[in-house]
Amino acid sequence: MAAEEDVEARVAALREEVAQLRQAVVSHAVVDQAIGVVVAVGRVRPEQGWEILLEISQRTNTKLREVAEYVVQGAHCRWLPDEIHQALTAALARARSA
């Protein structure tokens, strides 16, 4: 019985790990897309796009994945929450002047 419980616990742990990895892959894809948007719109280098997304996340106290989702969606609908928009505008201005 103990061996069966160990197997069930291991299977449950592996299922949780797989779910986390799937979420990480999805999040990574959205962040990569957002970097592309920032690079295209802001005319900055990809490493600057990454830094800009991190800065926005920190300044607005918003998860990086959420910032990325807003930026990608904003590219389609041309709307961002005010706080994200202001942080993006300021970060791009700083990046261009650097």
N, C-alpha and C positions, 0 to 999 in steps of 0.2 A: 504493500500500500504506500509506503513512504517513497518508493521509487516512482510510482505512478504520480504522486503529488509533485515530486521533483520535476517530472517531465511536463506536467500541466503548468507548473510555475514557469518553467523555461520557455514553453510555447507561448505563454501569455507575455513574457518579457520580450520575446522575439517579435511578436505581433506589435507590441508597443514601439519597439525600435524601428520596425519597418514603417509604421505610420509616421514616426518622427522624421525618418529619412525621406519619405515621400513629400512631407511638408517642406523640408529643407530644399528639395529639388525644385518644387514649385516656387518657393520664395526666391531662390537663386535666379530662376528664370525671369521673374518679375523685376528683380533688382537689375539684372543685366539689361532688360528692356528699358528700364528707367534711365540707366546710364546712357544708353543710346539716345534717348530723348534729350537728355541734358546736353550731351555732346552736340547733337544736331541743332538744337534751339540756341544753345549758349555759345556755340562755336569754341568749345574748350576741348582739351585732350581727355581721353577716357579716364586716366587716373584723376584728373580734376573732377570729372563727372561723379566718380565714386566718392571723392572727398566732399563734394557739394551735397550729395545725398546724406552722407554721415552728418555733416554740419546741420542740415535741415532737421534731421532726426533728433539731434541733441538740442538744438535751439527751441524746437517746438515740443520736446518731450513726447515724440511720437515714434512708435516702432519703425525701424528702417523699412520693413516689408510694407507697412501701411503707407509710408511716404512714397515708396516706389509705386504702389498701386495708384495713389493719387496722381502721380506724375504721368504714368502711362495712360490712365483714364483721361487726364487733363489734356493730353495730346490729341485725343479723339473728340472730346466735347468742348475743349477750350475753356474749361473752368477748373479752378483749384480752390480749396478752402482758403480764406483770406490769410490765415496764419502761415500756411504752407507757401502760398503765392508770394507773400512778403519775404519770407526766409529765402526762397529760391531766387527772387530778384536781387536781394542783397548779396547772396553768396555768389551769384554770377557776376555782379558788379565788382566784387572783391577779386574774383578769379581773373577777370579781364584786366584789372589794373595791376595785378601782381607781375 
